[in-house]
Amino acid sequence: MTIEKGIQIQQQHLSEWKRVLKEDVYEKLALWTMETNLEANTGYDIRRGSDLSAWVQNYSIDKINSH
């Protein structure tokens, strides 16, 4: 898969997360994806799908543990 196709899929998945996350959390997720996209060698390296779900879950766990 090309990097461009991976980013296209990622953008679709991000738009779905944007509807359910608070704005500040979504912005952190989007920033993380943009930063990690720079490391991609192929489209399979682009964070999407379960990668985004795991990020949200880990963010939630970190928030719970920090209180």
Contact map, one row per residue, 1 for C-alpha under 8 A:
1110110000000000000000000000000000000000011100000000000000000000000
1111110000000000000000000000000000000000011100000000000000000000000
1111111000000000000000000000000000000001111111000000000000000000000
0111111100000000000000000000000000000000001000000000000000000000000
1111111110000000000000000000000000000000001000000000000000000000000
1111111111000000000000000000000000000000011111010000000000000000000
0011111111100000000000000000000000000000001001000000000000000000000
0001111111110000000000000000000000000000000000000000000000000000000
0000111111111000000000000000000000000000000000010000000000000000000
0000011111111100000000000000000000000000000001111000000000000000000
0000001111111110000000000000000000000000000000000000000000000000000
0000000111111111000000000000000000000000000000000000000000000000000
0000000011111111100000000000000000000000000000011000000000000000000
0000000001111111110000000000010000000000000000000000000000000000000
0000000000111111111000000000000000000000000000000000000000000000000
0000000000011111111100000000000000000000000000000000000000000000000
0000000000001111111110000100000000000000000000000000000000000000000
0000000000000111111111100100000000000000000000000000000000000000000
0000000000000011111110000000000000000000000000000000000000000000000
0000000000000001111111000000000000000000000000000000000000000000000
0000000000000000111111101100000000000000000000000000000000000000000
0000000000000000010111111100000000000000000000000000000000000000000
0000000000000000010011111110000000000000000000000000000000000000000
0000000000000000000001111111000000000000000000000000000000000000000
0000000000000000000011111111100000000000000000000000000000000000000
0000000000000000110011111111110000000000000000000000000000000000000
0000000000000000000000111111111000000000000000000000000000000000000
0000000000000000000000011111111100000000000000000000000000000000000
0000000000000000000000001111111110000000000000000001001100000000000
0000000000000100000000000111111111000000000000000000000000000000000
0000000000000000000000000011111111100000000000000000000000000000000
0000000000000000000000000001111111110000000000000000000000000000000
0000000000000000000000000000111111111000000001100000000000000000000
0000000000000000000000000000011111111100000000000000000000000000000
0000000000000000000000000000001111111110000000000000000000000000000
0000000000000000000000000000000111111111000001100000000000000000000
0000000000000000000000000000000011111111000011100000000000000000000
0000000000000000000000000000000001111111000000000000000000000000000
0000000000000000000000000000000000111111100010000000000000000000000
0010000000000000000000000000000000011111111111000000000000000000000
0010000000000000000000000000000000000011111010000000000000000000000
1110010000000000000000000000000000000001111111000000000000000000000
1111111000000000000000000000000000000001111111000000000000000000000
1110010000000000000000000000000000000001011111100000000000000000000
0010010000000000000000000000000000001011111111100000000000000000000
0010011001000000000000000000000010011001011111110000000000000000000
0000000001000000000000000000000010011000000111111011000000000000000
0000010011001000000000000000000000000000000001111111000000000000000
0000000001001000000000000000000000000000000000111111100000000000000
0000000000000000000000000000000000000000000000011111110000000000000
0000000000000000000000000000000000000000000000111111111000000000000
0000000000000000000000000000100000000000000000111111111100000000000
0000000000000000000000000000000000000000000000001111111110000000000
0000000000000000000000000000000000000000000000000111111111000000000
0000000000000000000000000000100000000000000000000011111111100000000
0000000000000000000000000000100000000000000000000001111111110000000
0000000000000000000000000000000000000000000000000000111111111000000
0000000000000000000000000000000000000000000000000000011111111100000
0000000000000000000000000000000000000000000000000000001111111110000
0000000000000000000000000000000000000000000000000000000111111111000
0000000000000000000000000000000000000000000000000000000011111111100
0000000000000000000000000000000000000000000000000000000001111111110
0000000000000000000000000000000000000000000000000000000000111111111
0000000000000000000000000000000000000000000000000000000000011111111
0000000000000000000000000000000000000000000000000000000000001111111
0000000000000000000000000000000000000000000000000000000000000111111
0000000000000000000000000000000000000000000000000000000000000011111
